[in-house]
């Protein structure tokens, strides 16, 4: 009998020790964002037997049970979808912010205004060689600023394209990790610490993946996942393209054609609905559109200036020659070699004419409401309005994501106060059980001491 | 299995994001105060930034127009001085003509008058071809120099054109550059077109030659000189009026520039007092949350273990 009591005490002490171990693990992982808190389950160990009508039970203490993992499927799902939405907006906003920086910092608008001013200055004295040279040099700077704006915008676009490629390889890596986890989860024993760790890794991988691209997840009985990328257009009967199922993995690829990003999985073309990939796609399309607009502004600068030149005569009375060459922001260049070549006088005017009517036409064409200056202002205004709008959306989504994360952590996170309480409780349990063993020894000694 | 707890991780995350937001606000205020500019990027205030761009354009344009007006005033002043010189010349010529018409001057006297008149003729020609500081002819209209040319026979003819050309000084207002050589030196006497040069050189020739009655020739020339004087003083008035106009417009331009600068400051400049108060407010909030964070985070049961 005392052996049995000793045994009960031993199982109790062992269970308390195991629980303390798990509590220590919880405390150690309190700052690990991927960790879900765990608790040790315990079941009573009773042996029952029946001999004829006699019913006998033997008490055998406690059995160390399964490792319970405080999961919240709903919470995880909320976090995943809010992460995807925020990542989309944030990525797009960051990329467009770079584009805005490129367009503002090159000071193209200011240079266009300077060119207009240098032309207006010529009105006062159209034959002054200093003013003519000044206007020509401003035109040269303008063409260079156009090129650097185009270059900076192209750089921004290249950066986003690089991020797109990186994103694709990151998604593919996460997906192979998920398929490996799927396989391992099948063989992991239910209720083991190993399985809990695998599930933590699975949820972390899913969260990482949802930052890159919006996903739909289904779980099988082992806790393995079937992941689909939320796609546009969706495959018939589904809301996304299948990326991983069990150990089967499909590789994601991305291709880009003049700002239009197409994703491809197993031969199916689609675009992402949310996540950083969707943000990058939207940003690339937007930046490509801005590049076209910038080219149009450069083209209108070239054609307006050259048309005015063609309609006038230079200082020496010869017909005006083109001011710029090229067709867009990347190849605009000054071709007029001398300020005297600026055709400020109308066609047919004699050499040295101070008639500025052609100059007046050029200034009017340049500063018109559909001219390059106004177009550049509209370009900047629409871009910064877009970013400002995205900022408002971002702020809203950030709050949603934070509250989703807080909700998830409330269910799955480690509460150090609770763990401390648990520690005290378990310490007491351990001490009580050792006391039980001591009592059992005492009882045995009492019987041995009988004479 | 689910349960709801007060996750320690969530507490730290929350504190971090709250204090982070305060820091971001602080930095924004700090930058606004340091740079004096409220709008760093267009996306901070898209419409405000667009208005700032429009104001920048107005400012640049205003500065250009001020420069144009200054140059125009310079040209007009130069023109006025030259015309003043022409008027003095003509007055002296008239005195000489009157003297020749009334007093019997004799051959030597006439020769002296002819000498002086020829000198005047040269000076008149030089003045008619005078140039602005930047080398452009003052009285050639919009044509290139020279304004007047003299042929081998000494006849002076106008080489310019009849257009004055104008300079835009404020939006919608253009002021003509000056007067053309035609307006200044060419006129009709008794229905016959002639020029100041012809009147003077004809008189000089009559004095020099001594054929006919020099007194009658001088008498006849007075009418021409009077017409030339009229013409020159009319041009003087025109230029004077334009100069006054330019001066009025220069004052206008200055008040416009101040206006634009004020608007610019309204839209784009940091309201220092307001921003400093907000900075202080945010600073207080940040300090308070940091203090309360350290207090709350040090509350742990592990101290009791």
Interface residues (C-beta under 8 A of the other chain):
Chain A: X30 X31 X33 X37 X68 X69 X70 X71 X72 X97 X100 X101 X104 X109 X110 X113 X114 X116 X117 X120 X121 X123 X124 X125 X127 X128 X130 X345 X349 X350 X351 X352 X353 X354 X355 X356 X360 X373 X377 X380 X381 X383 X384 X385 X387 X388 X391 X402 X405 X406 X409 X410 X411 X412 X413 X414 X415 X416 X417 X418 X420 X421 X423 X424
Chain B: X1 X2 X3 X4 X5 X6 X7 X8 X9 X10 X12 X13 X14 X17 X41 X42 X43 X44 X45 X46 X47 X49 X50 X53 X54 X56 X57 X60 X61 X63 X64 X65 X67 X68 X71 X72 X75 X132 X134 X135 X136 X140 X141 X142 X143 X144 X145 X163 X165 X167 X168 X177 X300 X301 X302 X304 X305
